[in-house]
């Protein structure tokens, strides 16, 4: 995922942190250190909760408590996401990574045929594990003799309980919404319809959160900004998630053999770049095939930097081209969605298609995108009438 940094690897799964997490971590730590813990320890936050042993601590101590609580909340969210991934692994579903951001995470699941049963079990595992964590932190809160850790675990058991209940809401992309979608998928046998219904539920819930947040802000509580922020984020993700499913379902039905280009102009690797410019200046193309008996590659002008006129007369197309051996190829049996993903992952606009070790043609990004637009706009399915 863009904007994410890998921090470590667990059970073969890359753990990444989105840049936005750092902002939330700082804001959360500040909120806990300057408001929540000082209020809790003095008994001002809740009438029935007073942890007098941490009253009057130095400010730096409250900041350390805030940072510790924020980090443990991060661990809680990570374990929540890992529970999804462990169920996926038990179901023989490959999980590449987990990206943590804002108040949750996204698992990079590599599966083209996720069944409703597998999705339901994966979705429900997260909230159930958060409930277990809430119970564990509650026991520490009750029996721990250190008032500082009692204050921290008081916060953590409540947050994990809220995380579990919040994620059980049947609105996509929350865990409850994924479980709801799995049930709808099983009932209708139509993933797009199931996602549309579940995502609508997610958007309604997001709007409710934003309204609650707005009312709190109007009442003078800045805490309502969190509800507005979270609601807006969920509303956006619900829409994007549905669009992703539509793209996947549409392109998955288009086989590579339908969009394969076997007729293309071939440029000689030994051709000088200056000669190439003179011949193709008016072609309107940016990607070209460069090939002879000993070399096969792709010339992408967008990756070629500025070349001075003198050098243009000496540098060859082979020197500027990307060898096909360095590009992950497609198979004739693949579909357009596989190509769509490979275009993004390899930052390429043209991919070779191999059969029995030989290149039989190419698939262009613009062809895939054109078929996607035609399918969504006109209902074109590629079949001859």
Secondary structure, 3 states (H helix, E strand, C coil): CCCEEEEEEECCEEEEEEHHHHHHHHHHHHHHHHHHHHHHHHCCCECCECCHHHCCCCHHHHHHHHHHHHHHHHHHHHHHHHHHHHHHHHCCCEEEEEEEECCEEEEEEECCCCCHHHHHHHHHHHHHHHHHHHHHHHHHHHHCCCHHHHHHHHHHHHHHHHHHHHHCCCCCCCHHHHHHHHHHHHHHCCHHHHHHHHHHHHHHHHHHHHHHHHHHHHCCCCCHHHHHHHHHHHHHHHHHHHHHHHHHHHHHCCEHHHHCECCCCEECCCCEHHHHHHHHCCCCCCEEEEECCCCEEEEEHHHCCCCCHHHHCCCEHHHHCEEHHHCCCEECCCEHHHHHHHHHHHCCCEEEEEECCEEEEEEEHHHHHHHHHHHHHHCCCCCCC
